[in-house]
Amino acid sequence: MRSRSSTIRTGRAVGAAAALLAGGLVLGACSGGSGDDGKDKGSPPSAGASVSLPRLDGAKLEIAAVWTGQEQTNFKKVLAEFEKRTGAKVTFVPAQDPIINFLGSKIAGGQPPDVAMLPQPGAIKQAVDKGWAKPVGPDALKEVRKNYSQGWQDIGKVGGKQYGVYYKAANKSLVWYNAKVFENAGAKEPATWKDLLTTAQAVYDSGVTPFSVPGADGWPLTDWFENVYLSQAGPEKYDQLAQHKIKWTDPSVKQALETLAQIWGKKDYLAGGQNGALQTEFPNSVTQTFTGGDQPKAAMVYEGDFVQVNIGETKAKVGTDAKVFPFPAVGSSAPVVSGGDAAVVLKDSRAAQALVAFLASPDAATIQAKLGGFLSPNKNVPVSAYPNSVQQKIAKALIASGDDFRFDMSDQAPQAFGGTPGKGEWKDLQDFLKNPSDVTGAQAALEKDAAAAYGSGS
């Protein structure tokens, strides 16, 4: 699943997150818009519903997203509820990365989807700049203002207008581990990077490879880098690098890459070594950590709360077999990185605007929250909707962060640099994973690609 939404929260947000996440992420028991003629507004919300939706009998909609597997299945259950309440028919269109290129081909062929889920603020801006995206209508805007902090509203805006509605978020500062392996190794949940290296050595000494790294997918590698960089260099430097106000040849980048190499550069610490990691896709990086009993291919896998969806495909139980700890502090404080996917209207219609209004309401997100492996930035989704204690703690931390967040660095970048398989940052970090001793070469490649992408805005 390419759930790559990402926010970085600092200041009081980090404090709130730390209070909720640190020291025990051991799981317990676990609306019409533009073009509306004002007629047939539909009945008020039914019992348990918060948003009023119009009757849309006969209307047909397409919504595109890069989601696959269980994530796609769960989202289709949300769409089914919209169909039930409105009479519209909604078709899910599987998209490929980068989604902007996918949408471009659809639009060129005269068949754009009505709504698209865009995983980067940069992609929203591109869709607006190209004239594809339509502003959010009044009913959807009402839901956004009622259910989201100002910060979440603002990152969906371009030129002061609301174009994106953030339906999904993800906390991407988590490390999941095989509890039995840790128990056998006498390993403890680490709080710092130094502790993480000590834990890794204990796991290795017990006969199990410490880490599963999905190098076949570039985006998890950017997340590794961002957690290390944010914690080590600090939020100010992070903001500067995200906007390319400092170069990737900056000493702070060198330091972060050298830190990463303490793990990536140890062949015996990676399942399959560097070459094996580069052939491992994200879903397999998770499942291979939680299959094989106390002798899995790896003991730990770093990624977000959405890892639970993939753990669910194994026999491991979240809370007993599979546990989690916050990404360790590399610098003075632990990083808090997360992100989001936003609904954007491409074909303006009463039905499309109603769908976006529904996605902006607690009604939609609550359905998917109950299914697990999902996190919403909607502050009116009840915490009790999340199926286990870790999801509830992560949800509380996200909402407690209020407006104090920033988006994941690669998601802020032009898609040519931060969001394209086989190119830009994704490819450069894959090359670095292959040869972690070449820090200077990695920095030069990153700066060359960043300069080209930011210069063209593509």
Rosetta blueprint (number, residue, H / E / L):
1 M L
2 R L
3 S L
4 R L
5 S L
6 S L
7 T E
8 I E
9 R L
10 T L
11 G L
12 R H
13 A H
14 V H
15 G H
16 A H
17 A H
18 A H
19 A H
20 L H
21 L H
22 A L
23 G L
24 G L
25 L L
26 V L
27 L L
28 G L
29 A L
30 C L
31 S L
32 G L
33 G L
34 S L
35 G L
36 D L
37 D L
38 G L
39 K L
40 D L
41 K L
42 G L
43 S L
44 P L
45 P L
46 S L
47 A L
48 G L
49 A L
50 S L
51 V L
52 S L
53 L L
54 P L
55 R L
56 L L
57 D L
58 G L
59 A L
60 K E
61 L E
62 E E
63 I E
64 A E
65 A E
66 V L
67 W L
68 T L
69 G H
70 Q H
71 E H
72 Q H
73 T H
74 N H
75 F H
76 K H
77 K H
78 V H
79 L H
80 A H
81 E H
82 F H
83 E H
84 K H
85 R H
86 T H
87 G L
88 A L
89 K E
90 V E
91 T E
92 F E
93 V E
94 P E
95 A L
96 Q L
97 D L
98 P L
99 I H
100 I H
101 N H
102 F H
103 L H
104 G H
105 S H
106 K H
107 I H
108 A H
109 G L
110 G L
111 Q L
112 P L
113 P L
114 D L
115 V E
116 A E
117 M E
118 L E
119 P L
120 Q L
121 P H
122 G H
123 A H
124 I H
125 K H
126 Q H
127 A H
128 V H
129 D H
130 K L
131 G L
132 W L
133 A L
134 K E
135 P L
136 V L
137 G L
138 P H
139 D H
140 A H
141 L H
142 K H
143 E H
144 V H
145 R H
146 K H
147 N H
148 Y L
149 S L
150 Q H
151 G H
152 W H
153 Q H
154 D H
155 I L
156 G L
157 K E
158 V E
159 G L
160 G L
161 K E
162 Q E
163 Y L
164 G E
165 V E
166 Y E
167 Y E
168 K E
169 A E
170 A E
171 N E
172 K L
173 S L
174 L E
175 V E
176 W E
177 Y E
178 N E
179 A H
180 K H
181 V H
182 F H
183 E H
184 N H
185 A H
186 G L
187 A L
188 K L
189 E L
190 P L
191 A L
192 T E
193 W H
194 K H
195 D H
196 L H
197 L H
198 T H
199 T H
200 A H
201 Q H
202 A H
203 V H
204 Y H
205 D H
206 S L
207 G L
208 V L
209 T L
210 P L
211 F E
212 S E
213 V L
214 P L
215 G L
216 A L
217 D L
218 G H
219 W H
220 P H
221 L H
222 T H
223 D H
224 W H
225 F H
226 E H
227 N H
228 V H
229 Y H
230 L H
231 S H
232 Q H
233 A H
234 G L
235 P H
236 E H
237 K H
238 Y H
239 D H
240 Q H
241 L H
242 A H
243 Q L
244 H L
245 K L
246 I L
247 K L
248 W L
249 T L
250 D L
251 P H
252 S H
253 V H
254 K H
255 Q H
256 A H
257 L H
258 E H
259 T H
260 L H
261 A H
262 Q H
263 I H
264 W H
265 G L
266 K L
267 K H
268 D H
269 Y H
270 L E
271 A L
272 G L
273 G H
274 Q H
275 N H
276 G H
277 A H
278 L H
279 Q L
280 T L
281 E L
282 F H
283 P H
284 N H
285 S H
286 V H
287 T H
288 Q L
289 T L
290 F L
291 T L
292 G L
293 G L
294 D L
295 Q L
296 P L
297 K L
298 A L
299 A L
300 M E
301 V E
302 Y E
303 E L
304 G L
305 D L
306 F L
307 V H
308 Q H
309 V H
310 N H
311 I H
312 G L
313 E L
314 T L
315 K L
316 A L
317 K L
318 V E
319 G L
320 T L
321 D L
322 A E
323 K E
324 V E
325 F E
326 P E
327 F L
328 P L
329 A E
330 V L
331 G L
332 S L
333 S L
334 A L
335 P L
336 V L
337 V E
338 S E
339 G E
340 G E
341 D E
342 A E
343 A E
344 V E
345 V E
346 L L
347 K L
348 D L
349 S L
350 R H
351 A H
352 A H
353 Q H
354 A H
355 L H
356 V H
357 A H
358 F H
359 L H
360 A L
361 S L
362 P H
363 D H
364 A H
365 A H
366 T H
367 I H
368 Q H
369 A H
370 K H
371 L H
372 G L
373 G L
374 F L
375 L E
376 S L
377 P L
378 N L
379 K L
380 N L
381 V L
382 P L
383 V H
384 S H
385 A H
386 Y L
387 P L
388 N L
389 S H
390 V H
391 Q H
392 Q H
393 K H
394 I H
395 A H
396 K H
397 A H
398 L H
399 I H
400 A H
401 S L
402 G L
403 D L
404 D L
405 F L
406 R E
407 F E
408 D L
409 M H
410 S H
411 D H
412 Q H
413 A L
414 P L
415 Q H
416 A H
417 F H
418 G H
419 G L
420 T L
421 P L
422 G L
423 K L
424 G H
425 E H
426 W H
427 K H
428 D H
429 L H
430 Q H
431 D H
432 F H
433 L H
434 K H
435 N L
436 P L
437 S L
438 D L
439 V H
440 T H
441 G H
442 A H
443 Q H
444 A H
445 A H
446 L H
447 E H
448 K H
449 D H
450 A H
451 A H
452 A H
453 A H
454 Y H
455 G H
456 S H
457 G L
458 S L
